[in-house]
Amino acid sequence: MSLHCRFNSLLGQKIGALIDFFFPPFRKVISQQTFRYGVSGACNMGFDWVLYFVLYNFIFAKQNVDFLFLTFTPHIASLIFSFPITFLSGFWLGRYVSFSGSAMRKRKQLFRYLLVVCVCLLIHYFCLKLFVEVFMWYPTPSKMVITIATAIVSYFSQKYFSFRL
């Protein structure tokens, strides 16, 4: 095992142990794996919301973004630019913290994870278009509502498809 893999595994174990410290009160309600997924997913979701907020309000300054021959609305540009960052952090947390017992090869996990996340990204895209451009809701709260709804679908997809034990 390479130094990089050992580091990731060890860091994942340490984060898992920290999460497990808070698990006992929830033991009768949910499994340890579900708890780890919930906590690490909530952390990644919070990171995504903060990143989206910063991109929307400060980087793109609520202005349309011209990129080559395309123009993106600021809420869609923020989604596009935050996606690769939270995709990688979410995969890492899933692989090394939530579903560390999976023996599936990393490449296969990554591909399956990408498929599930792309479905969630499409849901985000179309719902953001609907909520912001049709319903005239604020972008950041719209993103939050959509993220919570897709988190449930994502959990079962990740557990039984991407990181199947």
C-alpha positions as CSV (number, residue, x, y, z in Angstrom):
1,M,0.0,0.0,0.0
2,S,1.4,3.4,-1.0
3,L,2.1,6.1,1.5
4,H,-0.7,8.2,0.0
5,C,-3.2,5.4,0.4
6,R,-2.1,4.7,4.0
7,F,-2.4,8.4,4.8
8,N,-5.9,8.6,3.4
9,S,-6.9,5.4,5.2
10,L,-5.4,6.6,8.5
11,L,-7.0,10.1,8.2
12,G,-10.4,8.4,7.3
13,Q,-10.1,6.2,10.4
14,K,-9.3,9.2,12.6
15,I,-12.3,11.2,11.3
16,G,-14.5,8.1,11.6
17,A,-13.4,7.7,15.2
18,L,-14.2,11.3,15.9
19,I,-17.7,10.9,14.4
20,D,-18.1,7.6,16.3
21,F,-17.5,9.4,19.6
22,F,-20.9,11.1,19.1
23,F,-22.7,8.0,18.0
24,P,-23.8,6.3,21.3
25,P,-27.0,8.3,21.8
26,F,-28.1,7.4,18.2
27,R,-27.2,3.7,18.5
28,K,-30.8,2.5,18.9
29,V,-32.1,4.6,16.0
30,I,-29.6,4.2,13.2
31,S,-26.6,2.1,12.2
32,Q,-23.1,3.4,12.7
33,Q,-22.5,3.5,8.9
34,T,-25.7,5.6,8.4
35,F,-24.5,7.9,11.2
36,R,-21.1,8.3,9.7
37,Y,-22.6,9.0,6.3
38,G,-25.0,11.5,7.8
39,V,-22.3,13.4,9.7
40,S,-19.7,13.4,6.9
41,G,-22.5,14.2,4.3
42,A,-23.7,17.1,6.4
43,C,-20.2,18.4,6.7
44,N,-19.7,18.2,2.9
45,M,-23.2,19.7,2.4
46,G,-22.3,22.6,4.7
47,F,-19.0,23.0,2.8
48,D,-21.0,23.0,-0.5
49,W,-23.4,25.7,0.8
50,V,-20.6,28.0,2.0
51,L,-18.7,27.5,-1.2
52,Y,-21.8,28.2,-3.3
53,F,-22.7,31.3,-1.3
54,V,-19.1,32.7,-1.7
55,L,-19.1,32.0,-5.4
56,Y,-22.5,33.4,-6.0
57,N,-22.2,36.5,-3.8
58,F,-18.5,37.4,-4.0
59,I,-16.7,35.7,-6.9
60,F,-19.5,36.1,-9.5
61,A,-21.0,39.0,-7.6
62,K,-24.6,38.0,-8.7
63,Q,-23.6,38.8,-12.3
64,N,-23.9,36.6,-15.4
65,V,-20.7,34.8,-16.2
66,D,-19.4,34.8,-19.8
67,F,-17.3,31.7,-20.5
68,L,-16.0,31.3,-24.0
69,F,-19.2,31.2,-26.1
70,L,-21.6,30.5,-23.2
71,T,-23.2,32.8,-20.7
72,F,-24.2,31.4,-17.3
73,T,-26.5,32.9,-14.8
74,P,-24.7,33.4,-11.5
75,H,-26.6,30.7,-9.6
76,I,-25.8,28.1,-12.3
77,A,-22.1,29.3,-12.6
78,S,-21.8,28.8,-8.8
79,L,-23.2,25.3,-9.1
80,I,-20.9,24.4,-11.9
81,F,-17.8,25.8,-10.2
82,S,-18.6,24.3,-6.8
83,F,-19.3,20.9,-8.1
84,P,-15.8,19.5,-8.8
85,I,-14.6,20.6,-5.4
86,T,-17.5,19.1,-3.4
87,F,-17.5,16.0,-5.7
88,L,-14.0,15.2,-4.7
89,S,-14.5,15.9,-1.0
90,G,-17.7,13.9,-1.0
91,F,-16.1,10.9,-2.7
92,W,-13.1,11.0,-0.3
93,L,-15.5,11.1,2.7
94,G,-17.6,8.2,1.3
95,R,-14.6,6.0,0.5
96,Y,-12.5,6.6,3.6
97,V,-15.1,7.5,6.3
98,S,-18.6,6.3,5.6
99,F,-18.1,3.1,3.5
100,S,-14.5,2.2,4.3
101,G,-15.3,-1.5,4.5
102,S,-16.1,-1.7,0.8
103,A,-13.6,-4.0,-1.1
104,M,-14.7,-2.6,-4.5
105,R,-11.8,-1.1,-6.5
106,K,-11.4,2.7,-6.2
107,R,-11.9,3.3,-9.9
108,K,-15.2,1.4,-10.0
109,Q,-16.3,3.3,-6.9
110,L,-15.3,6.6,-8.4
111,F,-17.2,5.9,-11.6
112,R,-20.3,4.8,-9.8
113,Y,-20.1,7.7,-7.4
114,L,-19.8,10.0,-10.5
115,L,-23.0,8.5,-12.0
116,V,-25.0,9.1,-8.8
117,V,-23.6,12.6,-8.4
118,C,-24.4,13.5,-12.0
119,V,-28.0,12.5,-11.5
120,C,-28.1,14.7,-8.4
121,L,-26.4,17.5,-10.3
122,L,-29.0,17.3,-13.0
123,I,-31.7,17.5,-10.3
124,H,-30.0,20.5,-8.8
125,Y,-29.7,22.2,-12.2
126,F,-33.3,21.8,-13.2
127,C,-34.6,22.6,-9.7
128,L,-32.4,25.7,-9.5
129,K,-33.7,26.9,-12.8
130,L,-37.3,26.3,-11.6
131,F,-36.9,27.8,-8.1
132,V,-34.8,30.8,-9.0
133,E,-36.0,31.7,-12.5
134,V,-39.7,30.7,-12.3
135,F,-40.6,30.9,-8.6
136,M,-38.2,33.8,-8.1
137,W,-36.7,32.3,-4.9
138,Y,-33.3,33.3,-3.6
139,P,-30.5,31.1,-5.0
140,T,-28.8,30.0,-1.8
141,P,-31.9,28.8,0.1
142,S,-33.1,27.2,-3.1
143,K,-29.8,25.2,-3.3
144,M,-30.2,24.2,0.4
145,V,-33.7,22.8,-0.1
146,I,-32.6,20.9,-3.2
147,T,-29.6,19.5,-1.5
148,I,-31.5,18.2,1.4
149,A,-34.0,16.5,-0.9
150,T,-31.3,14.8,-3.0
151,A,-29.3,13.7,0.1
152,I,-31.8,11.0,0.8
153,V,-31.6,9.7,-2.8
154,S,-27.9,9.9,-2.7
155,Y,-27.5,8.0,0.6
156,F,-29.3,4.9,-0.8
157,S,-27.6,5.1,-4.1
158,Q,-24.1,5.4,-2.5
159,K,-24.8,2.6,0.0
160,Y,-26.3,0.1,-2.4
161,F,-24.5,1.1,-5.7
162,S,-21.4,3.2,-5.4
163,F,-19.8,1.7,-2.2
164,R,-21.7,-1.6,-2.0
165,L,-20.1,-3.8,0.7
